[in-house]
Amino acid sequence: MTVTDQSVQGRSGSDLTTAAREHLWMHFARMGAYQDTPAPVIVKGEGAYLWDDTGRRVLDGLSGLFVVQVGHGRAELAEVMAEQARQLAFFPVWGYATEPAIRLAERVASYAPGDLNRVFFTTGGGEAVESAWKVAKQYFKLTGKPLKHKVISRATAYHGTPQGALAITGLPAMKQAFEPLTPGGFRVPNTNIYRAERMGAPTDPVEFGRWAADRIEEAILFEGAETVAAVVLEPVQNSGGCFTPPPGYFQRVREICDRHDVLLVSDEVICGFGRHGTMFACEKFGYQPDIITCAKGMSSGYGPIGAMIASDRIMEPFLEGKNFFPHGYTFGGHPVSAAVSLANLDIFEREGLNQHVLDNEAALGATLRKLLDLDIVGDVRGDGYFWAVELVKDKATKETFGPAERETLIKQFLPTALFRNGLYARPDDRGEPVIQVAPALTSGQAEFDEMEQVLRTTLLQASALL
């Protein structure tokens, strides 16, 4: 089909929605739903707010997708991107280096804990996880343990869409259309203490943490420690609704990995770069990983970029003789994305965003917990600027909603109603039904109150609907 010369910029809303319906294949979207109902068209972002093509202003309660840490519309970041594009728009880091990639690798390594000094750039989080699994498998082949290839991860956890990362993901429904997947992914229970009794686990936080960590060792032993290469865990698990680590959990996991010579991968695609008030959340939760995967907040979304950060120990065999890592991405470490990431991290330091999150996380949690007075709200949980509200059918018994009710609530009503009421947040039921919020790290009490009010209004409407 021939596309006209008319630019999209400045076109009417009806023209844009028609073009979107006919040409744009949106991600994770039921495209059939947009044949009659137009998709929202976002045209502007400034600070913590978004505007659509009708002029509606909406609070971005999800930082885009856990991404825009410093807020929308930072002119200084746009200027950095333009300047870098004028000087060097693109060159790959395939045996060559560029100044922005060098400087960003050095900067990121300076934030990473311990000896995690080697930064392998990707263009996103799923690619970072894919890279971590590949490097783990090759590392053990190079060090004389070729059978080690399996990965342990948690039930309901999401780690990306590439075939390897999807095999690590603990969401069966997300895999069915693409099976068979890369072999070697195995699951253990997650750390949802709100549902501990259903898992047959203790409800005391310390005991629950020990129980959940011990399931990892149980899985390693069952599969055979000589075959397990890595354990991949998010500091706070996203999918399922912000499962925080119980006391002692990660310390116990670290002991287990050391005992069985298994690499511990901290998947910080969401949790990294200030989401929990530290550059990397493993620092906040007190554990030392062998590899960190990260992406989103590195550039605050101003450029696509991700990274796998490996320890010196992991890098060592790749420095010997003719050994090399036969893996890479054309746009990994893209000069424009690297340059804007450096400027983004300058904002972090200049404005003290990590400390701002630490100073305000309790207020965000307290504001959201006001929603516990609603019958439909069973639990409010999270850490830093990353929170979830779990919705229940019966508060006393923690009974959840059935498939038909979830379809109505999560897929049909809440996304539209929240946006209409002035909030972009994330209704999700990859686990139990939740609404997730993750505001820009610049947000404060005014934004917290606005989120709570829109959530309250919308959940009251939802209660009347069901």
Stockholm file with secondary structure:
# STOCKHOLM 1.0

chainA/1-466         MTVTDQSVQGRSGSDLTTAAREHLWMHFARMGAYQDTPAPVIVKGEGAYLWDDTGRRVLDGLSGLFVVQVGHGRAELAEVMAEQARQLAFFPVWGYATEPAIRLAERVASYAPGDLNRVFFTTGGGEAVESAWKVAKQYFKLTGKPLKHKVISRATAYHGTPQGALAITGLPAMKQAFEPLTPGGFRVPNTNIYRAERMGAPTDPVEFGRWAADRIEEAILFEGAETVAAVVLEPVQNSGGCFTPPPGYFQRVREICDRHDVLLVSDEVICGFGRHGTMFACEKFGYQPDIITCAKGMSSGYGPIGAMIASDRIMEPFLEGKNFFPHGYTFGGHPVSAAVSLANLDIFEREGLNQHVLDNEAALGATLRKLLDLDIVGDVRGDGYFWAVELVKDKATKETFGPAERETLIKQFLPTALFRNGLYARPDDRGEPVIQVAPALTSGQAEFDEMEQVLRTTLLQASALL
#=GR chainA/1-466 SS CCCCSCCSTTCCHHHHHHHHHHHCCCTTCCGGGGTTSCCCCEEEEEBTEEEETTCCEEEETTHHHHTCTTCBCCHHHHHHHHHHHHHCCCCCCSSCCCHHHHHHHHHHHHHSSTTEEEEEEESSHHHHHHHHHHHHHHHHHHTTCTTCCEEEEETTCCCCSSHHHHHHCCCHHHHGGGCSCCSCEEEECCCCGGGTGGGTCCCSHHHHHHHHHHHHHHHHHHHCGGGEEEEEECSSBCTTTCBCCCTTHHHHHHHHHHHTTCEEEEEETTTTTTTTSSSSHHHHHTCCCSEEEECGGGTTTSSCCEEEEEEHHHHGGGGSTTCCCCCCCTTTTCHHHHHHHHHHHHHHHHHTHHHHHHHHHHHHHHHHHGGGGSTTEEEEEEETTEEEEEECSBTTTTBCCCHHHHIIIIIIIHHHHHHHHTEECEEECSSSCEEEECCCTTCCHHHHHHHHHHHHHHHHHHHHHC
#=GC SS_cons         CCCCSCCSTTCCHHHHHHHHHHHCCCTTCCGGGGTTSCCCCEEEEEBTEEEETTCCEEEETTHHHHTCTTCBCCHHHHHHHHHHHHHCCCCCCSSCCCHHHHHHHHHHHHHSSTTEEEEEEESSHHHHHHHHHHHHHHHHHHTTCTTCCEEEEETTCCCCSSHHHHHHCCCHHHHGGGCSCCSCEEEECCCCGGGTGGGTCCCSHHHHHHHHHHHHHHHHHHHCGGGEEEEEECSSBCTTTCBCCCTTHHHHHHHHHHHTTCEEEEEETTTTTTTTSSSSHHHHHTCCCSEEEECGGGTTTSSCCEEEEEEHHHHGGGGSTTCCCCCCCTTTTCHHHHHHHHHHHHHHHHHTHHHHHHHHHHHHHHHHHGGGGSTTEEEEEEETTEEEEEECSBTTTTBCCCHHHHIIIIIIIHHHHHHHHTEECEEECSSSCEEEECCCTTCCHHHHHHHHHHHHHHHHHHHHHC
//
